[in-house]
Amino acid sequence: MGLLTGLVIITVILILVSCDCCALHPHTLLNTPELIRVRGYPAEVHHVTTRDGYVLQIHRIPRGLTPTARPCARRTHFRTHESKGARWILLEWLNKVYSRENASRCDSARGKRPVVLLMHGVLSSSDDFVLNDPHQALAFMLADAGYDVWLGNARGNTYSRRHVRLSPDQPEFWDFSWDEIAQYDLPDMLAYIRNTTRAPTLDYVGHSMGTTVFFAMMNYYPHINGWIRKMVAMAPSAYIHNIFAGYRLLSIFNQIVGGSASKFETGRLSVEMKTSLANLCSPDALTRGVCLKIIGLVAGPSRHAIERDYLPVIVAHTPAGVATRVLAHYSQLILAQRFQAFDHGPTRNLEKYGSPTPRQYSLKRVTVPVGLFWSQDDWINTPRDVAQIAKELPRVMLNYKVPLRGFNHLDFLWSEDARRLVYIPLMKFLKT
């Protein structure tokens, strides 16, 4: 007991010392629109009410720092006044192909910016895509490349805690897994964005759960494949049974204690907690190394730096809150070794799915062109699971392994190397 007491005392002293000596970064308590505006970019706040009553706050960067929109490529017409032989037929075919390609790169016939939706992972929010310098954060990079950038927020996170009838204080508010995000949130956000921008098609970039819900959504609404020009899956997540052993043990424990039946929130930070975490992870804090170790335990080992002065801002924005059933659903995937809907138990499964077992999702229903971006040292979405996803998706146009070791699940969002290793190849994939 003496050793344990000593460790507790040392920890308390470290916390007190770190909190007293460190000034908060000015971005620590800013929300997504404020983080966008403080960088000099325009920001809009939109609200989407889902068909089952959740009110989602989504964010938009309508343009980059350049004042003019990126125009659609000027249509080229190959001359076809020659005789209608083989050459005429070839030129007519080239005209049609070029016209289709050109139209897909523009978000409307009026030549507006192409549209892209970025969707976050578990315990995350729209914050994740703007938590870095503009030349390093994906949302800013896309805006400066000419995109109309939209940032989604799933029900239950810090920006989407409203409902037309229910309060977050009621257990009923939290009676959802990522099934409902796939069935309601994502398709309703996509419909809203298409209606607002008048864009017939848009690009989609998901990280982790942002890929899970996209894959599942196409099992409910196959026609939405026609809304998406290209889909980027960073740390793609459908099969996850080869996950780090520690998560498997947590999944077993969750099932033993009945975690799948729980209906409440977890992981959202109060202002006081954000301030404390930022102080603990500040550049001069004695506890900074602990922060980096915790990130490594959650996501896997990393040799790629998070910007020293911005780490406190990052930890003050993540986690952003989630329903416990979302986490329970992933636990079920780990143990079942299948990509399936939430398992409510035989009785409710029969009521909900017409079968005592949960619905199985098929990746073959995802018919859009997909680019997979994954890393060797991701403890959550492992190479073996990504290989199974790649095998089952019908149109994998790019299967990209991050070309350096020591790149983990969260490095896709926050690493200073993400621009070079992920975002530039990602943007090239979208452009072609």
N, C-alpha and C positions, 0 to 999 in steps of 0.2 A: 504493500500500500504506500510505503514511503516513496518509492520510485514513481508510482502513478500520480501521487500528490505533487511531487516535484515537477513532473511533466505538465500538469495542469497549471501550476504557478508560472512556469516558464512561458507557456502559451499565452496566459493572460498578460504577462509583462510585455511579450512581443507585440500583442495586439495594441496595448496601451501606447507603447513606444511608437509603433507604426502610425497610429491614428493621430498622435500629437505632432509628429514631425512632417507630415506630408500634406501639401495643399492639393485640393481636388482639381483635376483637369476640367476646364470650362465646359467640355462636352458631356460630362459624366451623367447629368440628369436630364439631358435633352431627349425628346422623343424623335421619331423618324422624320417628320416634316421639319423639325428644328435642326436636326443634323444635316438635312439636305440644304436648307436655307443658309445655315452658317457657313457652308462651303461656297455660297454664291449662286446655287442652282435654284430654279423655280420649283415649288412643291405644291401639290394639290392633295386635299383629303376628300375621299369619296366614301359613301356608305352603301353597302349592298345588303338588302334584307333577303335572306334565303327563304325558300318555299316552306320551310318548317319553322320560320320565325326568328332565327338568329340574325343579329345586326353586325355585319363585318365592316371594319374600317380598313380600307385599302388606300395606298398612297401612290402618287404619280409624279414622275419627273418628265414633264412634257417635252423638254428639249435640253440640250447641253449648254455649255457656256458660249457656243457660237450662236449668233442671233438668227441665222437662217436655217431652215429645215433642209435636210439632205434630200435633194430631188430624186424622183424616180429616174432610172436610166432612160435616156431618150430612145424612143422606139426606132429600131433600125428595120427598114424594109428592103429586102433583097429584090432587085429588079427582075421581073418575070415576063418581059414583053417578047422574049425569044419564043421560038416555036415550041408548041406544047409536046415536047418529047421528054426523054428521061431527065434532061437538065431542068426543064420547067417543073416537073414533078418534084425533083429534089429541092428546088428553091422554094416552092410552095410549102413543102414540109418544114424547111428551115424557118420560114416566116411564122408558121404556127408554133413551133417549138420556142422560138425566141419570144414571141408575144406572150405565151403562157409563163415562161420564166420571168419576164419583165413584170408581168402583172403580180406574180407571187411575191416580188420583192417590195412592192408598194402596199401601203395599208388601205388605199382607196384609189378610185379612178382619178381623184383630184390631185394625186401626187403628194400626199402627206407622208410623214415619217412612218417607217415600218414599226410595228407594235410588238412589244415583248412583255411577257409576264414572268416575274421571278417569284418562286414559291419556296418558303422556308421549310426547315425540318422540325423534328420534335423539340419541344421546349424552347422554340425560337420564334422569331417574328421578322417583320420587314426590316428591323434594325440591322440584321446580319449583313445585308448587302450594301450598307452605307457606312459600316464601321471601319473605315480606313481612309487614307488620303485619296483624293479624287483620281489620281493616276493608278491607284491600286485597288479601289473598291469597284466591284463588278457593275453596280447600278450606274455609277458615274461614268465608267468607261463606255458602257453601252449608250448612255445619253450623249456623250461627246462624239460617239461614232455615228450619231444620227438617228438613234432609236427613240421612240415614245415609250418610256419605261414605266411599267406598273409593278407594284410590290404588294403581294397578297398577304393576308393575315387570316389564319384559320380560327374557327370558333374556340373560345376559351383562353386565347393568349391575351396579353395585356391590352391589345387594341380592339379585341372582339369579345367583349364581356357584356353584351347587351342582348336582350330578347324582347319580342313584342309583348310577351305575357309573363315570362319567368324572370326571377332575380338570381344572380350568382350565389346568393345565400341559400337557395333551395337546391336540394340534391337532384331534383329533376333537370335542372339546368345542365348538370354534368353527366347526364345519361347519354353519352355518345362515345364512340371510338373513332378511329380514322375512317371507318366505313362511311359515317355520315359526312365527313369532310369530302370524301370522294363522291358521294351521292348528291350532296347539296352545295357545299361551299364552293368547291372548285368549278363545277359547271355553271353555277350562278354568277360567280365572278367573271368567268370567261364571257358569258352572255352579256353581262353589263359592260365589259370593256369593248366588245364588238359593237354594241349598240351606241356607246359613247363616241367611239373613234370612227365608226362606220367602216371599220376594217373587216373585210371578209375573212381574212386569215391573219394569224399572228404566230410569233415564235414563243416557245415556252422553255423556261429554264427552272429545273427543280433541284433541290439538294435534299438527299436522304428522304424524309417523309414526303417532301414535295414531289419525289418520283413515285413513291408508293401510291399516293392518292391519284396521280395521273394514270398509272397503269390500271388501277382498280376502276377508275371512272369510265374507261372505255368499255368495260364489261356491262355497265349500266346504259351508256349512251354511245354506241358505236358511231353514230353520225357526227360526233364531235371530232372524230379523226379528220373530217373535212374542214374543221375550223383551224387546224394547226398546220403550219407550214413545216416547221422542224421542232423537234423536242430534244433538249439537252438534259441528260441525267448525270448530275454530279453525285458521286457516292450512291449509285443506284440501289434501291432497297425494295425487294419483293421476297426473295428467299434469303433468310438470315440465320439459318441453323448452324452455319459454321462460324458464328460470332465468337468473340473472345470468351473463354471458359467462365470467367467471372460473371458475365451476363447470363450464361446458361444457368448457373447456380442461383442467381437472383430470380430467374424465371421460374425455376422449380419452387423456390421459397414462396414466390407470389401466388402460385397455384395452390400450395399447401395451406396458406393462410386465407385463401378466398379472395385474393385481390381482384379477380375478374368481376366480382359482384359489387365492388365499391363504386360509389358515385360521388366524387368530390374533386377539388382542385389540388394541384401540387406544383411547386416550383416557381411561383410568382414572387418577385422581390418587392419589398416595401422600399420607400425612399430611404429609411434608416439602414436597411440591409444593403442597398446599393452603395450608400456612402461608406459603410464599414468595409465592404468588399473592395471598393476602389482604393481605400486607404491601405488595406492589407496587401494589395497588389501594386502599389505605387512604386516607381523606380528606386526610391531611397528606403523603402520599408524593409526591415529585416525579414519579414515574412513573404517577400516576393517569390522566393524559391518554392515555397509551399504552393503558391498559386499555380506555378508552372507544372509542379508534380501532379496536382489534382487534375489539370487539363490532360496531362499524359495518361493518367489512370482512367479517365473517362473515354478518351478517343484513341489512345495508342501513342507510342513514342514518336516524338517529332524532333527533327534536326533543323527545322526551318523556323526562323525567328518571327515572333510577333512583335510589332513595333514597340519599343521599350516604353515610350511615354503614353502609348494608347492602350496598353493592356488594361489599366484601371477602368477605362471607358467601356471596353468590351465586357469585362466581368460584371459591370454594373447594368448591362442590358441583357445578359443571359444567365440563368434561364428566364423565360418570359411567361411561364405558366402553361399548364396543360391539364386536361382531364386525366384522372388516374386510369380510366378505361383505355385511353390511347396507349399508355405504357403496357397495360395488361394485354392489349391486342398484340403488340409486338412480342410479348412473352409467349403468347399462344403460337405465333408463327415459329418461334425458335424451337418449341417443343414438338409441334405438329410436323415440322419440316415441310410445310406446304404454304402456298400463297392463297389465303382464304379469308372469308368474312369472319366477323367476331363470333366466337363460340359462346352462346348464351346457355348451353346445356340442352339436352334432348327435347324437353317440353317446349321451351320458348323457341328453339330452333325450328321445331315443327310448325309453330304458329307463324314465324317470321319468314322462313325459307321454304316451307313445305317439305322439309326433310329433317330428321333428327341430327344430322351433321351440317355444319356451316357450308355456305356456298363456296365453291372453288373458283378462283379467278384465273383466267387464261391470258397469258401475255400475247397470244396470237391475235387477240382482238385489238392490239395496239398496232395499227397499220401505218402510222406516220413515220417519216424518216427519223431515226433516233441516233444521237451521238452519246456514247457511254464514256464517262470520265471517271477513272477509278485509280486507286493507289495500292501498292503492294502492302503497305503497313497500316492500312485502315483496319482497326480491330472490330468495327461494327459491320461494315459492308465489305466482306473479305473477297479476295480474288476468286476463290472457289464458287462463292455465291454469285458473283458478277458473271462468271463464266456460264452458269446455268441460265441466268437472265438473258445473256447474249445469245445463247443457243435457241431460246424459245421465242425471242422477239423476231418478227418476220422481216423487219427492214432496218437492221443495224447498219448505218452508213459509215459510222466511225466508232471503233473500239479502242479508246485511247488510254493507255497506262501512263500515269505520271512518271516521267523518265528519271526520277531520283528516289532513292530510298529515304525512309524517315519522314514521309509525308502522311499525316494522319487525317482522320475524319473531319476535324475542325479546321485543319490547314486549308481546306477548300474555301473557307470563308475569310480567315483572318491572317493567314501567313503573308509576309511580305513577298514571298516567292510565288504566290498564287497567280499574280499577273503574268509572270513569265511562263510558269509551268502549266497553267490551266486556262486563264482568261483569254490570252491571245490566241491559242489554238481553238478555244471555244468560239470566239468571235469569227475566226476564219471559217469554221464549220457552218456557222449561221449565214455567213456571207455567200458561200458557194451555192 
